[in-house]
Each structure stands twice: as C-alpha cells, then as structure tokens.
Amino acid sequence: MTTLQFTENGLLAPGDHGLNFEQLRRSILVTGHGVDSEHWDLTSTATSNANA
C-alpha cells in the first residue's frame, strides 16, 4: 500500500496519491490509526463505515 506522507504541519503532502477504494478505506485518512493527535475525529468514521 502507498504510504501517505504528511508535512510537519500535519497536512497531506501535495501530489497524487494512488490508492484504490479498499486501500483508502484502510488508510490513516479513514481509520485514524497511528495518528498522534487528540483532535483526530473518529466519530465521523464510525458513521461513515456503518453506511458503507
């Protein structure tokens, strides 16, 4: 799977990030796993996954 690289400010680096839908579903962008931030919103993820 493509490793998503974030800047020191926590932003996704510019450019193309080739992910298929399954890779995107398992990615840090959706799951938040491995994010060291108290501000990561996991509540909307549970709702999104329930509707998938």
PDB file of N, CA, C and O in Angstrom:
ATOM      1  N   MET A   1       0.843  -1.180   0.000  1.00  0.00           N
ATOM      2  CA  MET A   1       0.000   0.000   0.000  1.00  0.00           C
ATOM      3  C   MET A   1       0.887   1.242   0.000  1.00  0.00           C
ATOM      4  O   MET A   1       1.969   1.244   0.587  1.00  0.00           O
ATOM      5  N   THR A   2       0.426   2.273  -0.650  1.00  0.00           N
ATOM      6  CA  THR A   2       1.134   3.537  -0.683  1.00  0.00           C
ATOM      7  C   THR A   2       1.183   4.128   0.717  1.00  0.00           C
ATOM      8  O   THR A   2       0.169   4.174   1.412  1.00  0.00           O
ATOM      9  N   THR A   3       2.352   4.576   1.127  1.00  0.00           N
ATOM     10  CA  THR A   3       2.486   5.240   2.414  1.00  0.00           C
ATOM     11  C   THR A   3       2.196   6.719   2.220  1.00  0.00           C
ATOM     12  O   THR A   3       2.859   7.391   1.430  1.00  0.00           O
ATOM     13  N   LEU A   4       1.215   7.216   2.933  1.00  0.00           N
ATOM     14  CA  LEU A   4       0.867   8.627   2.831  1.00  0.00           C
ATOM     15  C   LEU A   4       1.839   9.439   3.670  1.00  0.00           C
ATOM     16  O   LEU A   4       2.064   9.136   4.841  1.00  0.00           O
ATOM     17  N   GLN A   5       2.405  10.456   3.078  1.00  0.00           N
ATOM     18  CA  GLN A   5       3.383  11.288   3.760  1.00  0.00           C
ATOM     19  C   GLN A   5       2.750  12.624   4.138  1.00  0.00           C
ATOM     20  O   GLN A   5       2.141  13.293   3.303  1.00  0.00           O
ATOM     21  N   PHE A   6       2.900  12.997   5.386  1.00  0.00           N
ATOM     22  CA  PHE A   6       2.344  14.248   5.876  1.00  0.00           C
ATOM     23  C   PHE A   6       3.470  15.228   6.176  1.00  0.00           C
ATOM     24  O   PHE A   6       4.579  14.826   6.527  1.00  0.00           O
ATOM     25  N   THR A   7       3.177  16.506   6.034  1.00  0.00           N
ATOM     26  CA  THR A   7       4.159  17.549   6.318  1.00  0.00           C
ATOM     27  C   THR A   7       4.298  17.705   7.829  1.00  0.00           C
ATOM     28  O   THR A   7       3.545  17.105   8.597  1.00  0.00           O
ATOM     29  N   GLU A   8       5.254  18.504   8.241  1.00  0.00           N
ATOM     30  CA  GLU A   8       5.453  18.739   9.680  1.00  0.00           C
ATOM     31  C   GLU A   8       4.256  19.448  10.307  1.00  0.00           C
ATOM     32  O   GLU A   8       4.100  19.438  11.527  1.00  0.00           O
ATOM     33  N   ASN A   9       3.402  20.072   9.470  1.00  0.00           N
ATOM     34  CA  ASN A   9       2.188  20.733   9.966  1.00  0.00           C
ATOM     35  C   ASN A   9       0.983  19.798   9.971  1.00  0.00           C
ATOM     36  O   ASN A   9      -0.131  20.222  10.277  1.00  0.00           O
ATOM     37  N   GLY A  10       1.202  18.514   9.630  1.00  0.00           N
ATOM     38  CA  GLY A  10       0.126  17.543   9.655  1.00  0.00           C
ATOM     39  C   GLY A  10      -0.738  17.521   8.407  1.00  0.00           C
ATOM     40  O   GLY A  10      -1.824  16.942   8.418  1.00  0.00           O
ATOM     41  N   LEU A  11      -0.270  18.147   7.328  1.00  0.00           N
ATOM     42  CA  LEU A  11      -1.028  18.161   6.082  1.00  0.00           C
ATOM     43  C   LEU A  11      -0.520  17.080   5.145  1.00  0.00           C
ATOM     44  O   LEU A  11       0.661  16.736   5.169  1.00  0.00           O
ATOM     45  N   LEU A  12      -1.402  16.550   4.327  1.00  0.00           N
ATOM     46  CA  LEU A  12      -1.001  15.580   3.326  1.00  0.00           C
ATOM     47  C   LEU A  12      -0.160  16.296   2.282  1.00  0.00           C
ATOM     48  O   LEU A  12      -0.564  17.325   1.742  1.00  0.00           O
ATOM     49  N   ALA A  13       1.008  15.744   2.005  1.00  0.00           N
ATOM     50  CA  ALA A  13       1.915  16.379   1.053  1.00  0.00           C
ATOM     51  C   ALA A  13       1.236  16.511  -0.312  1.00  0.00           C
ATOM     52  O   ALA A  13       0.441  15.651  -0.693  1.00  0.00           O
ATOM     53  N   PRO A  14       1.542  17.581  -1.049  1.00  0.00           N
ATOM     54  CA  PRO A  14       0.916  17.770  -2.357  1.00  0.00           C
ATOM     55  C   PRO A  14       1.320  16.677  -3.337  1.00  0.00           C
ATOM     56  O   PRO A  14       2.390  16.080  -3.217  1.00  0.00           O
ATOM     57  N   GLY A  15       0.464  16.430  -4.289  1.00  0.00           N
ATOM     58  CA  GLY A  15       0.761  15.448  -5.323  1.00  0.00           C
ATOM     59  C   GLY A  15      -0.314  14.395  -5.420  1.00  0.00           C
ATOM     60  O   GLY A  15      -1.327  14.448  -4.723  1.00  0.00           O
ATOM     61  N   ASP A  16      -0.080  13.438  -6.293  1.00  0.00           N
ATOM     62  CA  ASP A  16      -1.016  12.338  -6.494  1.00  0.00           C
ATOM     63  C   ASP A  16      -0.702  11.218  -5.510  1.00  0.00           C
ATOM     64  O   ASP A  16       0.463  10.925  -5.239  1.00  0.00           O
ATOM     65  N   HIS A  17      -1.735  10.606  -4.986  1.00  0.00           N
ATOM     66  CA  HIS A  17      -1.593   9.508  -4.037  1.00  0.00           C
ATOM     67  C   HIS A  17      -2.456   8.365  -4.541  1.00  0.00           C
ATOM     68  O   HIS A  17      -3.659   8.319  -4.283  1.00  0.00           O
ATOM     69  N   GLY A  18      -1.833   7.448  -5.261  1.00  0.00           N
ATOM     70  CA  GLY A  18      -2.564   6.364  -5.900  1.00  0.00           C
ATOM     71  C   GLY A  18      -3.059   5.315  -4.923  1.00  0.00           C
ATOM     72  O   GLY A  18      -2.284   4.485  -4.448  1.00  0.00           O
ATOM     73  N   LEU A  19      -4.339   5.351  -4.626  1.00  0.00           N
ATOM     74  CA  LEU A  19      -4.966   4.370  -3.750  1.00  0.00           C
ATOM     75  C   LEU A  19      -6.243   3.873  -4.422  1.00  0.00           C
ATOM     76  O   LEU A  19      -6.981   4.649  -5.028  1.00  0.00           O
ATOM     77  N   ASN A  20      -6.495   2.561  -4.306  1.00  0.00           N
ATOM     78  CA  ASN A  20      -7.803   2.082  -4.750  1.00  0.00           C
ATOM     79  C   ASN A  20      -8.767   2.241  -3.568  1.00  0.00           C
ATOM     80  O   ASN A  20      -8.353   2.647  -2.482  1.00  0.00           O
ATOM     81  N   PHE A  21     -10.044   1.925  -3.778  1.00  0.00           N
ATOM     82  CA  PHE A  21     -11.029   2.156  -2.718  1.00  0.00           C
ATOM     83  C   PHE A  21     -10.736   1.355  -1.452  1.00  0.00           C
ATOM     84  O   PHE A  21     -10.886   1.872  -0.345  1.00  0.00           O
ATOM     85  N   GLU A  22     -10.320   0.097  -1.604  1.00  0.00           N
ATOM     86  CA  GLU A  22     -10.016  -0.713  -0.425  1.00  0.00           C
ATOM     87  C   GLU A  22      -8.833  -0.141   0.347  1.00  0.00           C
ATOM     88  O   GLU A  22      -8.864  -0.100   1.577  1.00  0.00           O
ATOM     89  N   GLN A  23      -7.796   0.301  -0.351  1.00  0.00           N
ATOM     90  CA  GLN A  23      -6.634   0.906   0.306  1.00  0.00           C
ATOM     91  C   GLN A  23      -7.043   2.194   1.008  1.00  0.00           C
ATOM     92  O   GLN A  23      -6.575   2.475   2.112  1.00  0.00           O
ATOM     93  N   LEU A  24      -7.899   2.967   0.386  1.00  0.00           N
ATOM     94  CA  LEU A  24      -8.370   4.200   1.002  1.00  0.00           C
ATOM     95  C   LEU A  24      -9.166   3.901   2.268  1.00  0.00           C
ATOM     96  O   LEU A  24      -8.988   4.570   3.286  1.00  0.00           O
ATOM     97  N   ARG A  25     -10.039   2.907   2.210  1.00  0.00           N
ATOM     98  CA  ARG A  25     -10.832   2.531   3.398  1.00  0.00           C
ATOM     99  C   ARG A  25      -9.946   2.130   4.571  1.00  0.00           C
ATOM    100  O   ARG A  25     -10.289   2.397   5.723  1.00  0.00           O
ATOM    101  N   ARG A  26      -8.805   1.489   4.291  1.00  0.00           N
ATOM    102  CA  ARG A  26      -7.894   1.033   5.349  1.00  0.00           C
ATOM    103  C   ARG A  26      -6.844   2.077   5.714  1.00  0.00           C
ATOM    104  O   ARG A  26      -6.046   1.857   6.625  1.00  0.00           O
ATOM    105  N   SER A  27      -6.835   3.202   5.017  1.00  0.00           N
ATOM    106  CA  SER A  27      -5.777   4.194   5.209  1.00  0.00           C
ATOM    107  C   SER A  27      -5.965   5.006   6.484  1.00  0.00           C
ATOM    108  O   SER A  27      -7.041   5.018   7.084  1.00  0.00           O
ATOM    109  N   ILE A  28      -4.918   5.668   6.872  1.00  0.00           N
ATOM    110  CA  ILE A  28      -4.924   6.554   8.031  1.00  0.00           C
ATOM    111  C   ILE A  28      -5.939   7.685   7.863  1.00  0.00           C
ATOM    112  O   ILE A  28      -6.440   8.227   8.848  1.00  0.00           O
ATOM    113  N   LEU A  29      -6.241   8.037   6.609  1.00  0.00           N
ATOM    114  CA  LEU A  29      -7.208   9.107   6.359  1.00  0.00           C
ATOM    115  C   LEU A  29      -8.596   8.737   6.837  1.00  0.00           C
ATOM    116  O   LEU A  29      -9.368   9.605   7.244  1.00  0.00           O
ATOM    117  N   VAL A  30      -8.922   7.447   6.791  1.00  0.00           N
ATOM    118  CA  VAL A  30     -10.244   6.975   7.201  1.00  0.00           C
ATOM    119  C   VAL A  30     -10.214   6.454   8.629  1.00  0.00           C
ATOM    120  O   VAL A  30     -11.082   6.799   9.432  1.00  0.00           O
ATOM    121  N   THR A  31      -9.237   5.634   8.952  1.00  0.00           N
ATOM    122  CA  THR A  31      -9.227   4.967  10.259  1.00  0.00           C
ATOM    123  C   THR A  31      -8.669   5.831  11.381  1.00  0.00           C
ATOM    124  O   THR A  31      -9.104   5.730  12.528  1.00  0.00           O
ATOM    125  N   GLY A  32      -7.709   6.674  11.046  1.00  0.00           N
ATOM    126  CA  GLY A  32      -7.054   7.475  12.080  1.00  0.00           C
ATOM    127  C   GLY A  32      -6.035   6.688  12.887  1.00  0.00           C
ATOM    128  O   GLY A  32      -5.397   7.246  13.780  1.00  0.00           O
ATOM    129  N   HIS A  33      -5.868   5.399  12.591  1.00  0.00           N
ATOM    130  CA  HIS A  33      -4.921   4.567  13.336  1.00  0.00           C
ATOM    131  C   HIS A  33      -3.500   5.089  13.142  1.00  0.00           C
ATOM    132  O   HIS A  33      -3.054   5.300  12.014  1.00  0.00           O
ATOM    133  N   GLY A  34      -2.806   5.291  14.236  1.00  0.00           N
ATOM    134  CA  GLY A  34      -1.442   5.773  14.189  1.00  0.00           C
ATOM    135  C   GLY A  34      -1.323   7.286  14.250  1.00  0.00           C
ATOM    136  O   GLY A  34      -0.218   7.829  14.263  1.00  0.00           O
ATOM    137  N   VAL A  35      -2.460   7.963  14.288  1.00  0.00           N
ATOM    138  CA  VAL A  35      -2.430   9.422  14.372  1.00  0.00           C
ATOM    139  C   VAL A  35      -2.195   9.805  15.828  1.00  0.00           C
ATOM    140  O   VAL A  35      -2.931   9.388  16.722  1.00  0.00           O
ATOM    141  N   ASP A  36      -1.182  10.587  16.041  1.00  0.00           N
ATOM    142  CA  ASP A  36      -0.859  11.017  17.398  1.00  0.00           C
ATOM    143  C   ASP A  36      -1.418  12.420  17.606  1.00  0.00           C
ATOM    144  O   ASP A  36      -0.673  13.392  17.731  1.00  0.00           O
ATOM    145  N   SER A  37      -2.753  12.502  17.639  1.00  0.00           N
ATOM    146  CA  SER A  37      -3.405  13.794  17.798  1.00  0.00           C
ATOM    147  C   SER A  37      -4.678  13.622  18.613  1.00  0.00           C
ATOM    148  O   SER A  37      -5.487  12.737  18.333  1.00  0.00           O
ATOM    149  N   GLU A  38      -4.847  14.447  19.596  1.00  0.00           N
ATOM    150  CA  GLU A  38      -6.070  14.400  20.395  1.00  0.00           C
ATOM    151  C   GLU A  38      -7.240  15.021  19.635  1.00  0.00           C
ATOM    152  O   GLU A  38      -8.380  14.940  20.091  1.00  0.00           O
ATOM    153  N   HIS A  39      -6.973  15.641  18.480  1.00  0.00           N
ATOM    154  CA  HIS A  39      -8.014  16.326  17.719  1.00  0.00           C
ATOM    155  C   HIS A  39      -8.536  15.507  16.544  1.00  0.00           C
ATOM    156  O   HIS A  39      -9.395  15.980  15.799  1.00  0.00           O
ATOM    157  N   TRP A  40      -8.027  14.277  16.366  1.00  0.00           N
ATOM    158  CA  TRP A  40      -8.479  13.442  15.252  1.00  0.00           C
ATOM    159  C   TRP A  40      -9.907  13.006  15.532  1.00  0.00           C
ATOM    160  O   TRP A  40     -10.192  12.454  16.595  1.00  0.00           O
ATOM    161  N   ASP A  41     -10.803  13.249  14.590  1.00  0.00           N
ATOM    162  CA  ASP A  41     -12.222  12.979  14.774  1.00  0.00           C
ATOM    163  C   ASP A  41     -12.565  11.576  14.297  1.00  0.00           C
ATOM    164  O   ASP A  41     -12.731  11.352  13.098  1.00  0.00           O
ATOM    165  N   LEU A  42     -12.671  10.643  15.211  1.00  0.00           N
ATOM    166  CA  LEU A  42     -13.024   9.276  14.866  1.00  0.00           C
ATOM    167  C   LEU A  42     -14.536   9.049  14.884  1.00  0.00           C
ATOM    168  O   LEU A  42     -15.004   8.002  14.437  1.00  0.00           O
ATOM    169  N   THR A  43     -15.304  10.014  15.393  1.00  0.00           N
ATOM    170  CA  THR A  43     -16.744   9.818  15.472  1.00  0.00           C
ATOM    171  C   THR A  43     -17.367   9.767  14.092  1.00  0.00           C
ATOM    172  O   THR A  43     -18.280   8.973  13.867  1.00  0.00           O
ATOM    173  N   SER A  44     -16.908  10.584  13.166  1.00  0.00           N
ATOM    174  CA  SER A  44     -17.489  10.577  11.827  1.00  0.00           C
ATOM    175  C   SER A  44     -17.082   9.318  11.070  1.00  0.00           C
ATOM    176  O   SER A  44     -17.803   8.894  10.167  1.00  0.00           O
ATOM    177  N   THR A  45     -15.942   8.704  11.413  1.00  0.00           N
ATOM    178  CA  THR A  45     -15.508   7.480  10.770  1.00  0.00           C
ATOM    179  C   THR A  45     -16.458   6.344  11.057  1.00  0.00           C
ATOM    180  O   THR A  45     -16.792   5.574  10.156  1.00  0.00           O
ATOM    181  N   ALA A  46     -16.900   6.223  12.296  1.00  0.00           N
ATOM    182  CA  ALA A  46     -17.815   5.150  12.662  1.00  0.00           C
ATOM    183  C   ALA A  46     -19.116   5.291  11.880  1.00  0.00           C
ATOM    184  O   ALA A  46     -19.668   4.294  11.415  1.00  0.00           O
ATOM    185  N   THR A  47     -19.604   6.500  11.732  1.00  0.00           N
ATOM    186  CA  THR A  47     -20.828   6.731  10.971  1.00  0.00           C
ATOM    187  C   THR A  47     -20.623   6.401   9.515  1.00  0.00           C
ATOM    188  O   THR A  47     -21.482   5.768   8.901  1.00  0.00           O
ATOM    189  N   SER A  48     -19.500   6.816   8.942  1.00  0.00           N
ATOM    190  CA  SER A  48     -19.215   6.557   7.540  1.00  0.00           C
ATOM    191  C   SER A  48     -19.103   5.075   7.247  1.00  0.00           C
ATOM    192  O   SER A  48     -19.629   4.601   6.239  1.00  0.00           O
ATOM    193  N   ASN A  49     -18.429   4.340   8.109  1.00  0.00           N
ATOM    194  CA  ASN A  49     -18.259   2.903   7.908  1.00  0.00           C
ATOM    195  C   ASN A  49     -19.586   2.159   8.051  1.00  0.00           C
ATOM    196  O   ASN A  49     -19.814   1.170   7.355  1.00  0.00           O
ATOM    197  N   ALA A  50     -20.444   2.609   8.923  1.00  0.00           N
ATOM    198  CA  ALA A  50     -21.734   1.962   9.125  1.00  0.00           C
ATOM    199  C   ALA A  50     -22.612   2.088   7.893  1.00  0.00           C
ATOM    200  O   ALA A  50     -23.447   1.222   7.630  1.00  0.00           O
ATOM    201  N   ASN A  51     -22.429   3.161   7.138  1.00  0.00           N
ATOM    202  CA  ASN A  51     -23.239   3.404   5.959  1.00  0.00           C
ATOM    203  C   ASN A  51     -22.620   2.837   4.689  1.00  0.00           C
ATOM    204  O   ASN A  51     -23.229   2.921   3.622  1.00  0.00           O
ATOM    205  N   ALA A  52     -21.428   2.262   4.778  1.00  0.00           N
ATOM    206  CA  ALA A  52     -20.731   1.762   3.576  1.00  0.00           C
ATOM    207  C   ALA A  52     -21.276   0.446   3.110  1.00  0.00           C
ATOM    208  O   ALA A  52     -20.799  -0.103   2.118  1.00  0.00           O
TER     209      ALA A  52
END
